[in-house]
Amino acid sequence: MPRKKRHLTTDEAIKYISEPKITKMVNKQLSNHLSEIVNDVIVNFARVEAMKLLRLASREEIGEFLYYFHSDSFNICALVLDSIKDRLYEEDKLPKNIGKNFGFKYKNDYEKKK
């Protein structure tokens, strides 16, 4: 028996069209490329945190990270990771199981709480 099609009302259709769809910035192919870069640039103990941050990064932040990697500015790649973590910390979107290797504001607030 074929399924009955459900038609949207005008209000539902407008709501569906106007709401931005949340898509992942980092797909599997980009994730593999970023993990290769992180393995080249970041030290062993900070790699897991770096990949978590890059998965939560915006399109512009990933672009900056790739730009500085391809310009052989590896120290600035770490600064981009710091800025990603600081932005996530300010927006309260930072996961609880994140490490303490990146982020200036995060480190300063963490030290004050001790």
C-alpha positions in Angstrom: 0.0 0.0 0.0 1.6 3.3 -1.0 2.2 5.9 1.6 -0.1 8.9 1.8 1.7 12.1 1.0 1.6 14.8 3.7 1.2 18.3 2.4 2.5 21.2 4.3 0.4 24.2 5.1 1.6 27.6 4.0 2.8 28.5 7.4 4.7 25.2 7.8 6.3 25.7 4.3 7.4 29.2 5.1 8.9 28.1 8.5 10.7 25.2 6.8 12.1 27.4 4.1 13.1 30.3 6.3 14.9 28.2 9.0 18.6 27.7 8.1 19.6 24.1 7.9 22.5 23.2 10.2 25.1 21.4 8.2 28.4 20.1 9.3 31.3 22.1 8.2 33.7 19.2 8.4 32.7 16.2 6.2 34.7 12.9 6.1 37.0 13.9 3.3 37.9 17.3 4.9 38.2 15.5 8.3 40.8 13.1 6.8 42.7 16.0 5.2 42.6 18.0 8.5 43.8 15.0 10.5 46.8 14.7 8.2 47.6 18.3 8.7 47.2 18.1 12.5 49.5 15.1 12.6 52.1 17.2 10.7 51.8 20.4 12.7 50.5 19.7 16.2 52.4 17.7 18.9 51.2 14.3 19.9 49.5 15.2 23.2 47.4 18.0 21.7 46.2 16.3 18.5 42.9 15.0 19.8 41.9 18.4 21.2 42.9 20.1 17.9 40.7 17.7 15.9 37.8 18.3 18.3 38.2 22.1 17.9 38.4 21.9 14.1 35.2 19.8 13.9 33.4 22.6 15.8 35.0 25.4 13.8 33.3 27.7 11.3 34.0 27.8 7.6 36.1 30.9 8.0 38.2 29.5 10.8 38.9 26.3 8.8 39.9 28.4 5.9 42.3 30.4 8.0 43.8 27.2 9.4 44.3 25.8 5.9 45.7 29.1 4.6 48.3 29.3 7.3 49.2 25.7 6.9 49.8 26.1 3.1 51.9 29.3 3.8 54.1 27.2 6.1 53.1 29.3 9.2 52.6 26.5 11.5 52.7 28.6 14.7 49.8 30.6 13.4 47.9 27.4 12.9 48.1 26.9 16.6 46.9 30.5 17.2 43.9 29.8 15.0 43.1 26.8 17.2 43.4 29.2 20.2 40.9 31.6 18.7 38.5 28.7 17.9 38.6 27.6 21.5 38.2 31.1 22.8 35.2 31.7 20.6 33.6 28.4 21.6 34.3 29.3 25.3 32.6 32.7 25.0 29.6 31.2 23.3 29.4 28.4 25.9 29.6 25.8 23.2 32.8 24.2 24.5 32.4 20.5 25.2 33.2 19.4 28.8 35.7 16.7 27.8 38.0 19.2 25.9 41.7 19.4 26.9 43.7 22.4 28.2 46.2 22.8 25.4 44.6 25.7 23.5 42.8 28.9 24.2 44.0 32.0 26.0 40.7 33.0 27.7 40.0 29.5 28.7 43.4 29.0 30.3 43.1 32.4 32.2 39.6 31.6 33.5 40.7 28.1 34.4 43.7 29.4 36.4 41.5 31.9 38.3 39.1 29.1 39.4 41.9 27.2 41.1 
